[in-house]
């Protein structure tokens, strides 16, 4: 498979790398050190990146975006993540849901939501799925059990729907202006048969943000509770058809997103450790000349390049697909990314620790950020999900 970048992809890579080096890196560790979770976020970096197209890059050209392919998306994510993984994710989070608007929303909905999204540098998107009592079971459903899955209730009253319930750990929760909200519109059937998805603006009556979570890693990235108390949503905001919302979940091939982000973190960790080892000494010997450090650096480079190749292959194979199904390789890439990013960041910390086991803010941040992958991309449910897809692929 040819992984040579075309002219457009190379241009995006150069632009993302310049933005990461000049704008993101200088503030990354500083924002991470802020103790209050709401205050770690910085609107100025979002505005600057938005003006360069990083927020709207995945929107189809017909609606004013750049319509970049998945290979280009992977390239941009990795470049931005070299400077800060959480900031990269804040931008790419919008790509997933702008794909969903473009693929499944009506022209009226696109006019009402996609147009202002394109025009407003502070217009971020989110999706509300996880609930306090519905986390992993939404991915490994018991198809015949109506009690399995989401419980946020949606009841129709005339031309409106009334939403009651709670979502939790929602990405871009306190900062997004528009959410795709997954609800249970028919509690008497399985989630696959009784889910309705709504477009819910952040200023919807009866809708508010609750707790903002204070996380170990990805501190810039905002996650919060969303609370619905008789929230009134017009019927015109239903995405697709009522009770058929579960079908929308395979619409965008974003499963490799976290794997692409991990490539950038691994690049950063490997580069940092290599530079450190070339200049620092232990017992009078440069670290890079010690065999144990050489073996560690070798493993870091090897794993990073293996992950990069896997991600680029998945992105290339995903481009052009239109059947709405997520290939097993996409999920495997996420699983592999979890193992690689945590191993590489751990090795980076080990190399830096050979100078005397002192704290190193940047290296410490990479380790904490890598912990997030366990909960997003490499948990046991995701691994079982991959096995199920592999079994289905083997006839």
Steps between C-alpha positions, in 0.01 A plus 500: 500500500635843401520731801663791317309820573347698218547876471185587695579259783855630527369858518267410788785321677727803474226736620411276795864454599564877492189570707593228750856625543427872512161520671415178686832385647577824689177474702458122531673432833377831646134417435552147631628637833184701572311332786140606423368281214287773341796738487736271310313581180619787279266650241777693327678188374167367369431827318848504345474136389149554369613786277753258348224246431580238765148512650307471173742303282275193468188690388420424133605763248137544398436655841811714514746257658816342365357149473831341599531123478579268792870477418524878523303496823743248648796714393358816658404325824847354541673831430284693748531224761880532489450830681192412706283193468197655672497809278525278193200302628295816560529581130450145368196450724324748272596300191311191612174685549531727199524173303174396664327827412614470140403133467169479685348842563236657277577806289294706745711373792821564311387856434410555865808337654776437247496856364551665843758234585700611197468869584579499874858429614369405846231258378601158632307174471436214741314172526313387810501123538648373828277506807563422868333160453568444132862488397650186349161336452422743218781335300442137603124493505276223624272538199195347661520698826310833499679598821840491332642828373399864519228619735471870422128520427355673194120540484317665215245774574354649184777655294751473786686235692558521875839365614574393856813337630874537526810442293850481644867533393384682186780638283485878439218496756542849650613668177308351204215694343330196348463138613380181338299352787417129506172434678267211582178586320348152544594336834308181420733376228875458465723803460553410134127536441418784740772764459439847363780750439436872541692812408501696825649853513665595828242777562205258491253569786526231768854400399806588709857397568571336835836394641818553296731206568849547641701243305847356547592554135367691200435789736439752220227275358168578667270221625181568692158387613202607290169527682159499333200612707194525277725621220283595204632405157302555176413199285695666217818425698461123473794356303371244252186332631361449848603167658758440226784701650718198568552462126688830495779375722701347216476804278849645543813291495659667800624192685857561390488857639652416837764284336607792279516725803719243677751512215565866578549433872742216423692724259528764769605255771757331276652827378515639852666188642750480214607863537529459875710186468741671259581784739466364855760296685479240772821405686692701242358310202254649250170315536476426129823299526361267764367176357186487713402848382577409140266202529228721646533758224496223242175363640341845507588570136392151392159515670433853378572411138291183524206701633544766231491237226190336648316832530585613149391166357167515684443861393581417137271197499221701663508771235240427236295256710131574513335194653486650851682204658808536714770252394660287770837657419371839621425362845824302507689821423345664805588200717856497371530877548413457868780251557752698296436847641519377857815299440676780309410770754613270782834439326540875447452559871749223576763660275447839658508342844856382446611856569402448862128414511400866525164621372485618140174688435478428128587129532265461795219658297546251216469208742184643656349576160570145383293363789188635328530238225417221745155651545438599138676268260646197673257393769381142520173578322683646201719191484197272511340717233800439276476125558133504403582680176782259425275200558241649264768556236615138509251288307 
